[in-house]
């Protein structure tokens, strides 16, 4: 088995690579950014918009994790045209490259999101809950990609598995996510700002737990299935700020107006993943925040030491 991970240099993708390698699976990363976190993987530099580059990168590959995307909803809001190209055309390019492999690639595992439930009226949702037209373009790109996956499965016999991620957090998270924003502000002694009243909730899922769920989706039972991979703890935005306060120290919490199109939160059931894949999250939210803070402090210390070394060499 040899697996390719699009977006394998990114937050979730890099952790999926870690789990795959820990299980002895060969990995090739396809990304515009070179992975720097480990050296025992192949790397193909390329864009999701380059179909021929994808086809070349799929040579010798048995399974594909398609995780490459514009994942920050703020980035999607500010540049919708480019985001649509990467998130939607990128997905159909991956599926088309797999179709043209004529069965050599056995499965596409697609990283979607629980944001697809944002407009449904039910508060408790599972994989059978009908989706409604999305209000946010980010959600629209993920739903469209899910539909492309299902269409390619039915029309061209391209086996797929769709994973709807909860909100991930942990080491290597992009700076624009809520936990990194709060942690970095707290370490600088700045107040933590909350949009709205802070009652919006998520079942945050620690990134290593999420990566484990991705790798478990390689099981045969997951073929042509959809799974929610969400956390077990209902955590409000206010509780996130309070947890960061507890871990780092006393900082102020301030409230600002709510953001347009924000996902207020749903009770997303992940029971199917537990029953069929044997997956359930293990790391508590507070423990996950502590691990992120330790990782971030070590990252800053390493960067400071490197700058000091360079500065000394220039003297």
C-alpha positions as a Markdown table, in Angstrom:
| # | Residue | x | y | z |
|---|---|---|---|---|
| 1 | Unk | 0.0 | 0.0 | 0.0 |
| 2 | Unk | 1.2 | 3.5 | -0.9 |
| 3 | Unk | -0.9 | 6.5 | 0.0 |
| 4 | Unk | -1.0 | 10.0 | -1.4 |
| 5 | Unk | -2.1 | 12.9 | 0.7 |
| 6 | Unk | -3.1 | 16.2 | -1.0 |
| 7 | Unk | -2.5 | 19.0 | 1.4 |
| 8 | Unk | -0.1 | 16.7 | 3.3 |
| 9 | Unk | 2.0 | 19.7 | 4.4 |
| 10 | Unk | -0.9 | 21.3 | 6.1 |
| 11 | Unk | -2.4 | 21.1 | 9.6 |
| 12 | Unk | -4.6 | 18.0 | 9.3 |
| 13 | Unk | -2.7 | 16.4 | 6.4 |
| 14 | Unk | 0.6 | 16.4 | 8.3 |
| 15 | Unk | -0.9 | 14.5 | 11.2 |
| 16 | Unk | -2.6 | 12.0 | 8.8 |
| 17 | Unk | 0.9 | 11.5 | 7.4 |
| 18 | Unk | 2.3 | 10.9 | 10.9 |
| 19 | Unk | -0.3 | 8.2 | 11.6 |
| 20 | Unk | 0.1 | 6.5 | 8.3 |
| 21 | Unk | 3.9 | 6.3 | 8.8 |
| 22 | Unk | 3.5 | 5.1 | 12.3 |
| 23 | Unk | 1.5 | 2.2 | 10.8 |
| 24 | Unk | 4.2 | 1.5 | 8.3 |
| 25 | Unk | 2.4 | 2.8 | 5.3 |
| 26 | Unk | 4.4 | 4.5 | 2.5 |
| 27 | Unk | 3.3 | 8.1 | 1.9 |
| 28 | Unk | 3.6 | 10.6 | -0.9 |
| 29 | Unk | 2.6 | 14.3 | -0.2 |
| 30 | Unk | 1.1 | 16.4 | -3.0 |
| 31 | Unk | 1.2 | 20.0 | -2.0 |
| 32 | Unk | 2.3 | 23.5 | -3.1 |
| 33 | Unk | 4.3 | 23.7 | 0.1 |
| 34 | Unk | 7.2 | 21.4 | 1.0 |
| 35 | Unk | 6.6 | 19.4 | 4.2 |
| 36 | Unk | 9.3 | 20.2 | 6.8 |
| 37 | Unk | 8.1 | 18.1 | 9.7 |
| 38 | Unk | 9.6 | 14.8 | 8.6 |
| 39 | Unk | 12.0 | 13.4 | 6.0 |
| 40 | Unk | 10.7 | 9.9 | 5.4 |
| 41 | Unk | 8.1 | 10.8 | 2.8 |
| 42 | Unk | 8.0 | 11.5 | -0.9 |
| 43 | Unk | 7.0 | 15.0 | -2.0 |
| 44 | Unk | 5.5 | 16.1 | -5.3 |
| 45 | Unk | 5.0 | 19.9 | -5.6 |
| 46 | Unk | 1.9 | 20.7 | -7.6 |
| 47 | Unk | -1.4 | 22.5 | -7.7 |
| 48 | Unk | -4.8 | 20.9 | -7.4 |
| 49 | Unk | -5.7 | 22.8 | -10.6 |
| 50 | Unk | -3.1 | 20.9 | -12.6 |
| 51 | Unk | -4.8 | 17.7 | -13.7 |
| 52 | Unk | -1.8 | 16.3 | -15.5 |
| 53 | Unk | 0.5 | 16.9 | -12.5 |
| 54 | Unk | -2.0 | 15.0 | -10.3 |
| 55 | Unk | -2.1 | 12.1 | -12.7 |
| 56 | Unk | 1.7 | 11.9 | -12.6 |
| 57 | Unk | 1.7 | 12.1 | -8.8 |
| 58 | Unk | -0.8 | 9.2 | -8.6 |
| 59 | Unk | 1.6 | 6.7 | -10.3 |
| 60 | Unk | 2.1 | 3.8 | -8.0 |
| 61 | Unk | -0.5 | 5.0 | -5.5 |
| 62 | Unk | -3.2 | 2.8 | -4.1 |
| 63 | Unk | -5.3 | 5.3 | -2.0 |
| 64 | Unk | -5.7 | 9.0 | -1.9 |
| 65 | Unk | -6.5 | 11.3 | 1.0 |
| 66 | Unk | -7.8 | 14.5 | -0.5 |
| 67 | Unk | -7.3 | 17.1 | 2.2 |
| 68 | Unk | -5.9 | 20.0 | 0.2 |
| 69 | Unk | -8.3 | 23.0 | 0.3 |
| 70 | Unk | -8.7 | 26.6 | 1.3 |
| 71 | Unk | -9.9 | 25.8 | 4.9 |
| 72 | Unk | -10.1 | 29.2 | 6.6 |
| 73 | Unk | -13.7 | 30.5 | 6.2 |
| 74 | Unk | -12.3 | 34.1 | 6.4 |
| 75 | Unk | -10.0 | 33.4 | 3.4 |
| 76 | Unk | -12.9 | 31.9 | 1.4 |
| 77 | Unk | -15.1 | 35.0 | 2.3 |
| 78 | Unk | -12.3 | 37.4 | 1.1 |
| 79 | Unk | -11.4 | 35.5 | -2.1 |
| 80 | Unk | -14.4 | 33.5 | -3.2 |
| 81 | Unk | -13.3 | 32.9 | -6.8 |
| 82 | Unk | -9.9 | 31.5 | -6.0 |
| 83 | Unk | -11.3 | 29.5 | -3.1 |
| 84 | Unk | -14.0 | 27.9 | -5.3 |
| 85 | Unk | -11.4 | 26.9 | -7.8 |
| 86 | Unk | -9.2 | 25.1 | -5.2 |
| 87 | Unk | -12.0 | 23.6 | -3.2 |
| 88 | Unk | -14.3 | 22.5 | -6.0 |
| 89 | Unk | -12.3 | 22.2 | -9.2 |
| 90 | Unk | -9.4 | 20.8 | -7.2 |
| 91 | Unk | -11.7 | 18.0 | -6.0 |
| 92 | Unk | -13.0 | 17.1 | -9.4 |
| 93 | Unk | -9.4 | 17.0 | -10.7 |
| 94 | Unk | -8.5 | 14.5 | -8.0 |
| 95 | Unk | -11.5 | 12.4 | -8.9 |
| 96 | Unk | -10.8 | 12.6 | -12.6 |
| 97 | Unk | -7.2 | 11.6 | -12.1 |
| 98 | Unk | -8.4 | 8.6 | -10.1 |
| 99 | Unk | -10.9 | 7.7 | -12.8 |
| 100 | Unk | -8.1 | 7.8 | -15.4 |
| 101 | Unk | -6.0 | 5.5 | -13.3 |
| 102 | Unk | -8.4 | 2.8 | -14.4 |
| 103 | Unk | -8.7 | 1.1 | -11.0 |
| 104 | Unk | -5.1 | 1.5 | -9.9 |
| 105 | Unk | -6.2 | 3.9 | -7.2 |
| 106 | Unk | -8.6 | 2.0 | -5.0 |
| 107 | Unk | -10.2 | 4.8 | -2.9 |
| 108 | Unk | -10.5 | 8.5 | -2.5 |
| 109 | Unk | -11.0 | 9.7 | 1.2 |
| 110 | Unk | -12.3 | 13.2 | 1.1 |
| 111 | Unk | -12.0 | 15.6 | 4.0 |
| 112 | Unk | -15.3 | 17.5 | 4.4 |
| 113 | Unk | -16.7 | 19.4 | 7.4 |
| 114 | Unk | -19.6 | 19.4 | 9.8 |
| 115 | Unk | -20.3 | 22.9 | 8.5 |
| 116 | Unk | -22.4 | 21.2 | 5.9 |
| 117 | Unk | -25.1 | 20.9 | 8.6 |
| 118 | Unk | -25.1 | 24.6 | 9.3 |
| 119 | Unk | -28.4 | 25.4 | 7.6 |
| 120 | Unk | -30.4 | 22.3 | 8.7 |
| 121 | Unk | -33.3 | 23.0 | 11.1 |
| 122 | Unk | -32.6 | 19.9 | 13.3 |
| 123 | Unk | -30.4 | 20.5 | 16.3 |
| 124 | Unk | -29.3 | 16.8 | 16.4 |
| 125 | Unk | -27.8 | 15.6 | 13.1 |
| 126 | Unk | -26.2 | 12.5 | 11.7 |
| 127 | Unk | -25.0 | 11.3 | 8.3 |
| 128 | Unk | -28.6 | 10.7 | 7.2 |
| 129 | Unk | -29.8 | 14.3 | 7.9 |
| 130 | Unk | -30.8 | 16.0 | 4.6 |
| 131 | Unk | -28.6 | 19.0 | 3.8 |
| 132 | Unk | -30.0 | 22.5 | 3.1 |
| 133 | Unk | -28.7 | 25.2 | 0.7 |
| 134 | Unk | -25.7 | 26.8 | 2.4 |
| 135 | Unk | -25.3 | 30.4 | 3.4 |
| 136 | Unk | -21.5 | 30.5 | 3.4 |
| 137 | Unk | -19.4 | 29.8 | 0.3 |
| 138 | Unk | -17.0 | 27.7 | 2.2 |
| 139 | Unk | -19.9 | 25.3 | 3.0 |
| 140 | Unk | -21.1 | 25.4 | -0.6 |
| 141 | Unk | -17.6 | 24.3 | -1.8 |
| 142 | Unk | -17.6 | 21.4 | 0.6 |
| 143 | Unk | -21.1 | 20.2 | -0.3 |
| 144 | Unk | -20.4 | 20.5 | -4.0 |
| 145 | Unk | -17.2 | 18.4 | -3.5 |
| 146 | Unk | -19.2 | 15.8 | -1.6 |
| 147 | Unk | -21.7 | 15.6 | -4.4 |
| 148 | Unk | -18.9 | 15.2 | -7.0 |
| 149 | Unk | -17.5 | 12.4 | -4.9 |
| 150 | Unk | -20.8 | 10.6 | -4.9 |
| 151 | Unk | -21.4 | 11.2 | -8.6 |
| 152 | Unk | -18.0 | 9.8 | -9.5 |
| 153 | Unk | -18.7 | 6.8 | -7.3 |
| 154 | Unk | -22.0 | 6.1 | -9.0 |
| 155 | Unk | -21.1 | 7.0 | -12.6 |
| 156 | Unk | -17.5 | 5.8 | -12.8 |
| 157 | Unk | -17.1 | 3.3 | -10.0 |
| 158 | Unk | -14.6 | 5.5 | -8.2 |
| 159 | Unk | -14.8 | 4.3 | -4.6 |
| 160 | Unk | -14.9 | 7.2 | -2.1 |
| 161 | Unk | -15.3 | 7.8 | 1.6 |
| 162 | Unk | -16.4 | 11.2 | 2.9 |
| 163 | Unk | -15.3 | 12.4 | 6.3 |
| 164 | Unk | -17.1 | 15.3 | 7.9 |
| 165 | Unk | -14.6 | 16.9 | 10.3 |
| 166 | Unk | -15.5 | 18.7 | 13.5 |
| 167 | Unk | -13.4 | 21.7 | 14.3 |
| 168 | Unk | -9.8 | 20.5 | 14.7 |
| 169 | Unk | -7.2 | 22.0 | 17.0 |
| 170 | Unk | -3.8 | 21.1 | 18.2 |
| 171 | Unk | -0.1 | 21.4 | 17.1 |
| 172 | Unk | 0.6 | 22.9 | 13.6 |
| 173 | Unk | -2.9 | 24.6 | 13.5 |
| 174 | Unk | -3.1 | 27.6 | 11.3 |
| 175 | Unk | -2.8 | 30.9 | 13.2 |
| 176 | Unk | -6.3 | 32.0 | 12.1 |
| 177 | Unk | -8.1 | 29.3 | 14.0 |
| 178 | Unk | -9.8 | 30.2 | 17.3 |
| 179 | Unk | -7.6 | 28.3 | 19.7 |
| 180 | Unk | -4.3 | 29.6 | 18.3 |
| 181 | Unk | -5.7 | 33.1 | 18.2 |
| 182 | Unk | -6.7 | 32.9 | 21.9 |
| 183 | Unk | -3.5 | 31.2 | 23.0 |
| 184 | Unk | -1.2 | 33.7 | 21.1 |
| 185 | Unk | -3.2 | 36.7 | 22.5 |
| 186 | Unk | -3.0 | 35.4 | 26.0 |
| 187 | Unk | 0.7 | 34.8 | 25.8 |
| 188 | Unk | 1.1 | 38.4 | 24.6 |
| 189 | Unk | -1.1 | 39.6 | 27.5 |
| 190 | Unk | -3.9 | 40.8 | 25.2 |
| 191 | Unk | -7.6 | 40.4 | 25.9 |
| 192 | Unk | -9.5 | 37.5 | 24.3 |
| 193 | Unk | -12.3 | 38.7 | 22.1 |
| 194 | Unk | -15.5 | 36.7 | 21.6 |
| 195 | Unk | -17.9 | 37.3 | 18.7 |
| 196 | Unk | -21.5 | 37.5 | 20.0 |
| 197 | Unk | -22.4 | 36.2 | 23.5 |
| 198 | Unk | -20.0 | 33.3 | 23.3 |
| 199 | Unk | -22.8 | 30.7 | 23.4 |
| 200 | Unk | -21.9 | 29.3 | 19.9 |
| 201 | Unk | -20.5 | 25.8 | 20.5 |
| 202 | Unk | -18.4 | 23.2 | 18.8 |
| 203 | Unk | -17.4 | 19.7 | 19.6 |
| 204 | Unk | -13.8 | 20.4 | 19.0 |
| 205 | Unk | -11.7 | 17.4 | 18.0 |
| 206 | Unk | -8.0 | 17.1 | 18.8 |
| 207 | Unk | -6.1 | 16.8 | 15.5 |
| 208 | Unk | -4.3 | 13.5 | 16.4 |
| 209 | Unk | -7.6 | 11.9 | 17.1 |
| 210 | Unk | -9.0 | 13.2 | 13.8 |
| 211 | Unk | -6.0 | 11.9 | 11.9 |
| 212 | Unk | -6.5 | 8.5 | 13.5 |
| 213 | Unk | -10.1 | 8.5 | 12.2 |
| 214 | Unk | -8.9 | 9.3 | 8.7 |
| 215 | Unk | -6.5 | 6.3 | 8.7 |
| 216 | Unk | -9.2 | 4.0 | 10.1 |
| 217 | Unk | -11.4 | 5.1 | 7.1 |
| 218 | Unk | -9.1 | 2.9 | 4.9 |
| 219 | Unk | -11.1 | -0.1 | 6.2 |
| 220 | Unk | -13.1 | -1.8 | 3.5 |
| 221 | Unk | -16.4 | -1.2 | 5.4 |
| 222 | Unk | -15.9 | 2.6 | 4.8 |
| 223 | Unk | -16.1 | 2.4 | 1.0 |
| 224 | Unk | -18.8 | 4.7 | -0.4 |
| 225 | Unk | -19.8 | 5.8 | 3.1 |
| 226 | Unk | -20.1 | 9.1 | 4.9 |
| 227 | Unk | -18.8 | 9.5 | 8.5 |
| 228 | Unk | -18.9 | 12.3 | 11.0 |
| 229 | Unk | -15.6 | 12.7 | 13.0 |
| 230 | Unk | -16.5 | 15.1 | 15.7 |
| 231 | Unk | -15.5 | 15.6 | 19.4 |
| 232 | Unk | -17.5 | 14.4 | 22.4 |
| 233 | Unk | -17.4 | 17.6 | 24.5 |
| 234 | Unk | -19.7 | 20.5 | 23.7 |
| 235 | Unk | -17.4 | 23.5 | 24.1 |
| 236 | Unk | -18.7 | 27.1 | 23.8 |
| 237 | Unk | -16.5 | 29.9 | 22.5 |
| 238 | Unk | -16.7 | 31.4 | 26.0 |
| 239 | Unk | -15.4 | 28.1 | 27.5 |
| 240 | Unk | -12.5 | 28.2 | 25.0 |
| 241 | Unk | -11.5 | 31.5 | 26.3 |
| 242 | Unk | -11.9 | 30.4 | 29.9 |
| 243 | Unk | -9.8 | 27.2 | 29.2 |
| 244 | Unk | -7.0 | 29.3 | 27.8 |
| 245 | Unk | -7.2 | 31.6 | 30.9 |
| 246 | Unk | -6.9 | 28.5 | 33.1 |
| 247 | Unk | -3.9 | 27.0 | 31.1 |
| 248 | Unk | -1.9 | 30.2 | 30.6 |
| 249 | Unk | -3.0 | 32.6 | 33.3 |
| 250 | Unk | -5.5 | 35.4 | 33.9 |
| 251 | Unk | -6.3 | 37.5 | 30.9 |
| 252 | Unk | -9.3 | 39.7 | 30.1 |
| 253 | Unk | -12.2 | 38.4 | 28.0 |
| 254 | Unk | -14.0 | 41.0 | 25.8 |
| 255 | Unk | -17.1 | 40.7 | 23.6 |
| 256 | Unk | -17.6 | 42.0 | 20.1 |
| 257 | Unk | -20.5 | 41.8 | 17.6 |
| 258 | Unk | -21.2 | 38.4 | 16.0 |
| 259 | Unk | -19.8 | 37.5 | 12.6 |
| 260 | Unk | -22.1 | 37.1 | 9.6 |
| 261 | Unk | -22.7 | 33.5 | 8.5 |
| 262 | Unk | -21.1 | 32.0 | 11.6 |
| 263 | Unk | -22.0 | 28.4 | 12.3 |
| 264 | Unk | -23.8 | 28.4 | 15.7 |
| 265 | Unk | -23.2 | 24.7 | 16.3 |
| 266 | Unk | -25.2 | 21.4 | 16.0 |
| 267 | Unk | -25.2 | 18.2 | 18.0 |
| 268 | Unk | -23.3 | 16.1 | 15.4 |
| 269 | Unk | -23.4 | 12.4 | 16.0 |
| 270 | Unk | -20.3 | 10.3 | 15.3 |
| 271 | Unk | -21.8 | 7.0 | 16.4 |
| 272 | Unk | -21.4 | 5.5 | 12.9 |
| 273 | Unk | -17.7 | 6.0 | 13.0 |
| 274 | Unk | -17.5 | 4.4 | 16.4 |
| 275 | Unk | -19.6 | 1.4 | 15.3 |
| 276 | Unk | -18.0 | 0.7 | 12.0 |
| 277 | Unk | -14.5 | 2.1 | 12.2 |
| 278 | Unk | -13.9 | 1.7 | 16.0 |
| 279 | Unk | -13.1 | 5.5 | 16.2 |
| 280 | Unk | -13.8 | 7.8 | 19.1 |
| 281 | Unk | -11.8 | 10.8 | 20.3 |
| 282 | Unk | -9.6 | 10.3 | 23.3 |
| 283 | Unk | -8.0 | 13.7 | 24.2 |
| 284 | Unk | -10.1 | 16.0 | 26.3 |
| 285 | Unk | -10.4 | 19.7 | 25.3 |
| 286 | Unk | -8.4 | 21.0 | 28.2 |
| 287 | Unk | -5.6 | 18.5 | 27.7 |
| 288 | Unk | -5.6 | 19.3 | 24.0 |
| 289 | Unk | -5.2 | 23.0 | 24.7 |
| 290 | Unk | -2.3 | 22.2 | 27.1 |
| 291 | Unk | -0.6 | 20.2 | 24.4 |
| 292 | Unk | -1.0 | 23.0 | 21.9 |
| 293 | Unk | 0.4 | 25.6 | 24.3 |
| 294 | Unk | 3.4 | 23.4 | 25.0 |
| 295 | Unk | 4.0 | 22.9 | 21.3 |
| 296 | Unk | 3.6 | 26.6 | 20.5 |
| 297 | Unk | 6.0 | 27.7 | 23.2 |
| 298 | Unk | 8.6 | 25.2 | 22.0 |
| 299 | Unk | 8.1 | 26.4 | 18.4 |
| 300 | Unk | 8.7 | 30.0 | 19.5 |
| 301 | Unk | 11.7 | 29.1 | 21.6 |
| 302 | Unk | 13.2 | 27.2 | 18.6 |
| 303 | Unk | 12.6 | 30.2 | 16.3 |
| 304 | Unk | 14.1 | 32.6 | 18.8 |
| 305 | Unk | 17.2 | 30.4 | 19.2 |
| 306 | Unk | 17.6 | 30.3 | 15.4 |
| 307 | Unk | 17.3 | 34.0 | 15.1 |
| 308 | Unk | 19.9 | 34.5 | 17.9 |
| 309 | Unk | 22.3 | 32.1 | 16.1 |
| 310 | Unk | 21.9 | 33.9 | 12.8 |
| 311 | Unk | 22.3 | 37.3 | 14.5 |
| 312 | Unk | 25.5 | 36.1 | 16.2 |
| 313 | Unk | 26.9 | 34.8 | 12.9 |
| 314 | Unk | 26.4 | 38.2 | 11.3 |
| 315 | Unk | 28.4 | 40.0 | 13.9 |
